[in-house]
Amino acid sequence: MFIDTAKIKVEAGAGGDGVVAFHREKYVAAGGPDGGDGGRGGSIILQTDSNLSTLADFRYKRSYKAERGANGSSNKKTGKSGKDLIIKVPMGTLVRDLESESLLADMSGEKPFVLAKGGRGGWGNAHFATPVRQAPRFAKSGAKGESWEIQLELKLLADVGLLGFPNVGKSSLLSVVSQAKPAVADYHFTTLAPVLGVVSLGEGTSFVMADIPGLIEGASGGAGLGHAFLRHIERCRMLIHVVDAAGSEARDPIEDFEKINSELANFHKDLVKLPQIVAANKIDMATEEQLGRLRQYFADYEYFEICAPIAMGTKELMNAAAAMLVKLPPVRTYEPEVIPIKEKEHGKFEAWEEDGEYFVDAHWLRGILNKVDMDDYESLQYFQRVLQSSGIMEQLFELGLQEGDTVCVGGFEFEYLP
């Protein structure tokens, strides 16, 4: 079964917990704190697989969770990081946040995408040791990993899309110009799933062509099978519009052509702007009067008369398509509509109180700390504004911060003075 949409939930692994431990060694009295940090949680990574053509693998398994990081141990040993979970998807898969419908990624290349980042490991008590606090008896738990509810949507990567009403001969055409094997028979039926084929014209010239399931009038509003597959046309660089020259299905080929273009415009205004070549199929059953009418109507288009089952005129049609593709931009890709996942941590922080002292953990704040000169008044004022604008000070006040209390931010300690 062809499945081109799926909803799944992913959760990256939490970081391991830091531990409270003290150095124990013969002849060494009062060993200091040596509790190690927890390991990083595993991330959820999407990777394209050219062997996949549908999202059927997500039909039954809809929840994915990466491995948790191991806890730290004594001797300042950091816990083992959780194993990343790699999820394979077909080329051309769009990844959207289910809640906001924002596009997170377009999986159209071989580059992997980190969908959910694993949580950082918690600090062990060795991390909190200072000249003033030499034996901290507390550690920090690991941070939770990112989690998403997402929708996967497959938009096929094809240079050329074959359009036409059911039974006009699109599958027959694809089968004779490529190695694809779509279902072809001498009785009435319509293709139920898009089929891709590589058309090779020799000397390194080739392109990918997709047989889009037959569209009917009203497809853009949900009628027939076409509504489910109109999205696959969006990536095509050009279209070959196949019509039944003989009207063997008791339909007018010109009316069919106009109806399908109307459906394209209703679905997305840009689709009707795609370059089109018209292929009049079944000319062996058409009269000269019928062909003359088509030649006149399609005078402004690149127009070819073919008989797909016996490959009559198909070579000339494919050569024309290849020549047109040379002048067209590459297959369309989509830019993410939200900030990249790796930057989503900016602005997030954790604050807590231990034994009357206050701690703040913010990964993005460490870079700012490295650039701040605490002996310079203006630099210190900037740092204070960052703490205020990010909501960190507000959170500390809710935890009970008062004048004279000690605050530790990323290893830097200061006494709070209003």
Secondary structure, DSSP 8 states (H G I E B T S, - for coil): ----EEEEEEE----------B--BTTB-S--B----------EEEEE-TT--SSGGGTT--EEE-------BTTTB-------EEEEE-TTEEEEETTT--EEEEE-SS--EEEE--------GGGG--SS--S-----------EEEEEEEE----SEEEE-STTSSHHHHHHHHSS------SS----SS-EEEEEE-STT-EEEEEE-----TTGGGT-TTHHHHGGGGTT-SEEEEEEETT-TTS--HHHHHHHHHHHHHHH-TTGGGS-EEEEEE-GGG--HHHHHHHHHHTTTSEEEE-BGGGTBTHHHHHHHHHHHHHTS--------SS--GGGTTTT--EEEEETTEEEEE-HHHHHHHHH--TTSHHHHHHHHHHHHHTTHHHHHHHTT--TT-EEEETTEEEE---
